[in-house]
Amino acid sequence: MYNKYQFIKTSTAGNRTGFLIGKSAYRDRNRAINTLLRKLNLEAEQYSFIWQTPGNNCVMNMAGGELCGGALLATPSLLGKFTGNTTITTAGRQLVATVTDRGQNLMYVKTTLPYSIVKDPAKRITVAVGRKIEGYKIILDGIAYFVTKEPLPRRKTRSLFAKLDRELDTRDAPSIGTIEILEGNRIVPTIWIKAIDTITSEQGCTTGSLSAQLAFPLKNGYWIQPSGELIRIGQTPGGIEIEAGVELLSDGYVYLNDQSVG
């Protein structure tokens, strides 16, 4: 016997998110994620569970419980059509994703995160990870970042992230990331999701771009992702605005053996 789940994959400025649709998939999330990570190659950088509630509303839970701006921006493409506004309950907050422009498979979406999403002001810090490196510690809801203009070790291993976790004193954060800032406002994001123990060099990162903007503010707020695409970070009276392009990559089904997925 197999369980059939709708699976949609999106790209937010290069950040590929795989969504399993439906509350039943979320109930089986532990075994489902184990199967997706260990046995299938769906070429997603991260996974999320999402289901619709009345109206253009939905509940979204990332596999590791983290806050993910890329998945948040992708949600309007998951309700069967490109909707103008979608209210998303995620990471204990109710947020809104708004489509600002659209094409056949591509749309531009923005969201505004409340300033309370930033738990502490950017703090300059020196960490010792093989050598001393200066940067900024950024604490957001559900994820912490170390942002630096200095090169970090090329290989991002679990032991490196565990050491960085101790240096930053972020053991309570469900995920941590590093953002290396290169010339020309380019960022290199790497994320460790603790609950599922994955380390991913992401092709696009919204909360990472937000953290880069907090640490090293740009007047125009445009950060170039590894994919070459742009994510814009701006400040409004109501909060921090994030805007990026979202592409619908695939829409189909995955079949998971019920011995793996309950």
SVG drawing of the C-alpha trace seen along z (x, -y; Angstrom):
<svg xmlns="http://www.w3.org/2000/svg" viewBox="-14 -54 57 56">
<polyline fill="none" stroke="black" stroke-width="0.4" points="0.0,0.0 1.1,-3.5 -0.1,-6.9 -0.5,-9.5 0.4,-13.1 0.2,-16.1 3.7,-17.6 4.4,-21.1 7.9,-22.5 8.6,-26.2 11.6,-28.5 11.8,-31.8 14.8,-33.7 16.4,-30.3 15.4,-28.8 13.6,-25.5 10.9,-24.5 9.0,-21.2 5.5,-21.4 3.5,-18.3 -0.2,-19.4 -2.7,-18.4 -3.1,-18.0 -2.8,-14.2 0.7,-14.7 1.6,-16.9 0.3,-14.3 2.7,-11.8 5.5,-14.4 8.3,-12.6 8.2,-9.4 7.4,-11.4 10.4,-13.6 12.7,-10.7 11.6,-9.1 11.9,-12.3 15.4,-13.0 16.8,-9.5 15.2,-7.7 13.9,-10.3 15.7,-12.9 13.2,-15.7 15.9,-18.4 14.4,-20.7 16.5,-22.6 13.8,-22.4 10.4,-20.9 7.1,-22.2 3.7,-21.0 0.7,-23.2 -3.1,-23.0 -5.8,-25.4 -8.3,-26.9 -11.4,-28.9 -10.8,-31.6 -7.4,-32.4 -5.8,-31.2 -3.5,-28.4 -1.4,-26.9 2.3,-26.2 4.8,-24.3 8.4,-23.9 9.9,-20.4 12.3,-21.8 9.9,-24.3 11.9,-27.3 10.7,-30.5 11.2,-30.5 10.5,-33.7 11.0,-31.8 8.2,-29.4 6.1,-32.2 6.4,-34.1 5.6,-30.9 2.3,-30.2 0.0,-32.2 1.0,-29.7 -0.3,-26.7 -4.0,-27.3 -4.8,-26.2 -4.3,-29.7 -2.3,-32.8 -4.2,-34.7 -3.8,-38.3 -3.4,-37.9 -2.9,-34.9 -2.9,-34.8 -0.5,-32.3 -0.2,-31.0 3.4,-29.9 5.9,-29.7 3.2,-31.0 2.5,-34.1 -0.2,-35.2 1.4,-36.8 0.2,-37.9 1.8,-37.2 0.7,-39.6 1.2,-39.0 2.5,-42.2 2.8,-40.9 2.3,-37.6 2.9,-35.6 2.1,-32.1 4.5,-30.4 6.3,-33.3 5.0,-35.9 6.4,-38.6 5.4,-38.4 6.0,-40.6 5.3,-40.1 5.8,-42.3 7.3,-40.8 6.7,-42.6 9.7,-44.2 9.2,-41.9 10.4,-39.1 13.9,-40.4 14.5,-39.2 17.7,-41.3 19.5,-44.2 22.4,-43.1 25.3,-42.4 28.9,-42.6 30.8,-39.4 34.0,-37.5 33.7,-33.7 36.5,-31.2 35.8,-28.5 39.3,-27.4 40.4,-31.1 38.8,-34.3 36.2,-35.8 34.3,-39.0 30.7,-39.5 27.2,-40.0 24.9,-37.8 21.2,-38.1 18.4,-36.4 15.1,-36.1 12.0,-34.1 12.9,-30.5 16.4,-31.0 19.7,-32.7 22.4,-33.9 26.1,-34.8 26.7,-37.4 30.2,-38.2 32.3,-39.7 35.1,-37.4 35.5,-34.0 34.3,-31.1 35.7,-27.5 34.8,-26.2 33.3,-23.0 30.2,-23.6 30.1,-20.5 27.9,-19.6 30.9,-20.0 31.5,-23.6 27.8,-24.5 27.8,-22.9 30.8,-25.0 29.2,-28.1 26.0,-27.3 28.0,-27.3 29.9,-30.5 26.7,-32.3 24.9,-30.8 22.0,-29.9 21.3,-26.4 17.6,-27.2 17.2,-28.3 15.7,-25.5 18.0,-26.5 21.1,-28.6 22.7,-29.9 25.8,-31.6 25.7,-34.5 29.0,-35.3 28.8,-38.7 30.9,-39.0 31.6,-42.0 28.6,-43.4 26.0,-42.7 26.2,-39.0 25.4,-36.6 26.4,-32.9 23.8,-31.3 24.2,-28.0 21.6,-26.7 21.6,-24.0 18.1,-22.7 18.7,-21.0 15.5,-18.9 16.2,-17.1 20.0,-17.6 20.4,-18.9 23.0,-21.4 22.1,-23.2 24.0,-25.7 20.9,-27.6 20.5,-29.2 18.3,-31.9 17.6,-32.9 15.0,-35.5 15.7,-35.6 19.4,-35.5 19.0,-38.5 17.1,-40.2 19.9,-39.4 22.5,-40.8 20.5,-44.0 20.4,-44.3 24.1,-43.8 25.3,-45.7 22.4,-48.0 22.1,-48.8 20.3,-51.9 18.4,-50.0 18.0,-46.8 18.7,-44.5 20.8,-41.4 22.0,-39.1 21.4,-35.4 23.7,-32.5 21.1,-31.9 21.8,-35.3 18.2,-36.5 17.4,-39.4 15.6,-39.7 14.7,-43.1 14.6,-44.0 12.9,-47.3 11.6,-49.0 8.1,-50.3 6.2,-51.8 4.5,-48.4 7.6,-46.2 10.3,-44.7 9.2,-44.1 10.6,-41.3 9.9,-40.9 11.2,-38.3 10.2,-36.4 8.5,-33.0 8.4,-30.3 6.2,-27.3 8.5,-24.4 6.4,-21.3 3.0,-20.1 2.4,-16.4 2.2,-13.6 4.6,-11.5 3.7,-7.9 5.2,-6.9 5.1,-3.3 2.8,-3.2 5.5,-1.2 7.5,-4.5 4.7,-6.9 2.1,-5.3"/>
</svg>
